[in-house]
Amino acid sequence: MHWDFINVSGPHGGVTEGPAWDGEALLFTHIPASRILRYDPLTRLTTVFRENTNHANGLMFDKQGRLFGCEGGGRRIVRYEPDGKTTVIVEKFEGKRLNMPNDLAIDDKGRIWFTDPWYEGAAGPQSLDRSRMELDHESVYRLDPQKDGTWKIARATFDTTRPNGLLFSLDHKTLFVAQSGRKPEEKRQLRAYPVKPDGSLGTMKVLHEFGEWRGIDGMVLDTDGNIVATAGQVEGGPGPSIYVFAPDGTVIQRYPMSVDRPTNCSFGGPGLRTLYVTTIDGFLFRVNTERQGRIWFPPLK
């Protein structure tokens, strides 16, 4: 089976990321410009949705349609309000500044989970200096909403280095995490962590090993519970691709891409059957698929 990827926006120059469907159009981040862009498939126009986002990366809507983002340069998780204001959800753990929040997932209890790696150069010039890290680990965190509107942070992983994309299984009993190391000694794996009743994570299982070449960056779930993920690079290995993994890690399909290093993907369009893909060089692609996305917002009718 072949997927016909069509470039619908860009290249914008520098990394695009964080695709999130708002019900009518596709929001995505242009990291080096600290902007969120909005692609309208009806007009085929891309407009600026929001500026001054502190090198925002991952975006996600919750069930209520509220937009949350990972501001890597601001080293914080935020909520973007309809009136243009920005609400800071969290920016510290145990009194120390976060690293570089990268991507997030929201579970069926409304808890926000996010990855906090440090990728040199991924959030402006200041991010080139790894000595600016205040924490001595790169972890996944859970944010629990409190009755007073605040959020309580808890560290969820203790075995990750540069965790990247993350995603929940259909029943929310498993958290999939992309362990996306850059150094040879760091792993590049698709991992599955069982979620315990108290919100902590159990012992992880490696579902797929990518070896020395680039592993998963971002991923999204379909309604069959399969993981649709961006991975690979022109430099070597299978090359830049969209993978479809079964929940147990079996590779169901791999769709090669003609551009280097796809960064993230999400479903949108009528019936959530269009897959949108961002890339390292600032493209936004779309492809019509036989799959249907599982995202919180907007709900399928």
N, C-alpha and C positions, 0 to 999 in steps of 0.2 A: 504494500500500500504506500502511496506517495502523498506527501503534503506539499502544496504549492504555496510557499511563503511569499507574500506580497509586501513590499516596502510601502508604508503609508505615511511615514513622517521621518524626516531626517535624511542624512546624518546631521545631528545637532552639534557635533564636536564635543567629544568627551562622553563619559558614561551616562546612559539612560537606565532607569531602574524602576522598581516599585509599581508595576502596573496594577490598577484598581478600577474596576468598572463601577460607574456611579448610577447606572440605570439607563443612561442615554449615550454616554461617551466614556472614553478611557482616559483616566488620569495616570500620569507617569512622571517620575522625577528626572530632572536633568541635573545631575549631582554637581558638576563643577560650576554651574551658573546659579546654584541655590534656588532653583525654580521647580514648581510643579506645573507641568504642561497638561493640556486637555485636547485630545483628538476626538473630533466629532465625525463619526462614520457617514452621517448624512450629507454634511457639507464638505467633508474631506479636508477640513481645515484644522490646524493645530494652533491653539491660542495659549496665552499665559494665564494659568489659573491662580497662581500664588507665587510671590517672590520672597526673597530674604528668608529662606528655609534652612540656613545653616547646613548646607550640603546634605539635605534630606535624602534618604535612601528608600527603605521599605515603607509602603503605605498599606493600610487595610481599613475597611469599613466594618463596624460592628453591626449587630442585628438592627439597631435603631438608625443606621445610616450615618453615624458619627465617624469622622475620618481621623485615624490615628497615624502618626508617622514616627520614623526613627531619624532624628537629626544627628547624623554622625559628627558634624563639625561642632554642634552645640553640646554633644555628649549627653543627650537626653531623649526621652520619649515624650511626645506631645500629642495634644488633640487640637486639630484645626477647626476653629469655630466658624459657623456660617457668617458671622459679622466681621470676619477678617482677623479676629484676635487669635492668639495662640495660648493654650493652657498647658503648662508644664505638668506632666504626670509624675515623672521621676528623673533625677539627674545624679543621684548619689547612691552608693551602697556602703553601709557601715561607715559613713562619714567621708568616703572617698569618691571622687568623680568617676563616673562610668568611663569606659574606654571609647567605643565608637559604635553605638547601637546601629545594627545593620538591617535586621528583618524582624517581623513580628507575626504572631498568630493569636487568634482570639478563640477561646474554647466555649463550650455550651453553657458555662456558668458565668460568662462575661469576664473571665480572667484574661489578662494580656500576658503572653509569653514572648520574650524577645532574646535575640542573640546579641552578644556584646564583644566582638573581636577587636583587634587593632590591626587594620590593614594599612601599611605605610602608604601614604599618598592618596588614600581613598576619600579624604574629607578636607581637602585643601592643603596648602604648604605646611601648616603646623602639624599635620598628621604624619609628615615624613619622619618626625623625631619620636621614636618609640620610647625614649626616656621620659616623655611627658605622661606616660601611663602612671596612674596612682595606684591601681589595683595590680596584684601580682598574678592574676588569672584572667582567662577569657572564657566566659561562661554563658549559660542560658539562665534567664531569670523568669520568675513568675510574679505578676502584679495582681494582688487581690483587692477588688473594690471594697471600700469601707462605707458604712452608712452615712458618714459625714461628707462623702464626696472625695476623700483622699484615697490613696492607694498604698498598700503595704507590700514591700518588696521582699522576695525570698530567692536565694540562690538555688537553682534547680540541678545544674550539672557540675561535676567536680573532675571530669575526665576529658574536657574538650579544650582544643587549641584552635582559635579562629573558627568558631561555629558560625555558620552562614544561614542559609534558608532553613525554615522550620515549618511544620505542617502537622495537623492532627488527622488521625484516621477517622473514618465515618462515625464510629461509636465513641470517639474521644478517649479511648482507653490506651492509645498509643500515640506518642509524640515522635514524629520523624524529624531528624536533625541532620543537616549536611555538615559534616566535619571537613572543612575545606582548607587544609594547610597549604602554605606556599613553600616551605622549606622541605628538602628531601626527607628529613626525619619525621615530619608531620604527616599524619594520615589524611587521605582523601577518601571518605567513606559516606555511604548512606547508612545512618544508624536508626534503630527503633528503640525507644525507651518506654517501658510500661508506666502508665500513670497510676499511682496509688490513690486510694480514696481520700487521703489527706492532702493530695496535691504534690507530694514528692514523687520523684522518679525512681524506678527500679533499675536493675542492671541492664545495660544496653546490649543489643544484639546488632552485629554488623550485617546489613542486608546486601550491600554491594561494595566491592573494593575497586577503586579506580586506578590503583597503582601510582606510577610516577607522574601521570598527566592530570590535568585539571579536572576536578570532580564537579559536584553539583554546586551551583550558585543559588538559584531560586527555584521554587516549585509550587504547584497547585494541585488540588485534588479533583478527581471527577466523581460523578455520582455512583460509579461502580466501586469506588474506593481505591482506584489506581492513582499512582503518583506521576504527574507530568512534570518533568524537570529539565532545566537548562544546564548543560555541562559541555566540557570539551574545548579544544583550541586547535587552531591551524597548525601550530608548532609540531604536534605529534599525537599519538594515540588514535582513537577512532575519529577524531576531528570534532569541530563544533556541531552539536546535535541537540535535538529535543528527545529525551528518553521518556518512555512510558513503562513504569515499574508496577508490577502487581504488589499488593500489600506485603507479600513475603519477600520482596526484592527481586523476583524473577523479571528479567527484561522482556517485556511483551513486544516492544517495538522501539526502533531508533530511527529518527528522521534527521538526516544530515542537513545542515544549513550552509549557505554559501558565504556567510560572513563570520568573522572571528568572534569567539567567546560570547555567546548569548548569556545574558545576565539574569533575567527573570521572566516569568510568564504568568498570565492569568486569563480566565475566560470572561467573555462579554458577549454582546450582541444578542439577537433574538434567541431565546431559549438557552442562552449561555453556551453556545456551541462554537463560537469563534474564539480561537486562542490568539492572544496578543503577546508578542515577545520583544523585549528590549535587549540591547547589546552594548558591548564595551565601547564601540565607536559612535554611539548615539543614534542608532536606528530604532524605529518602532515597526515591527512586522505584524501582519495578521495572517491567519490561515483558517479556512473553514474546515471543521473536523467532524468526525462521526461521534465525538464524545460530548458529554454535557458536564459543565463545571459545577462543583459544589462550593459555593461561596455564601457568606451570610447575607450580603446585600447586593442588589435587591432580591427579595425572596422570589423563588419561582412560583408562578401562578398556575 
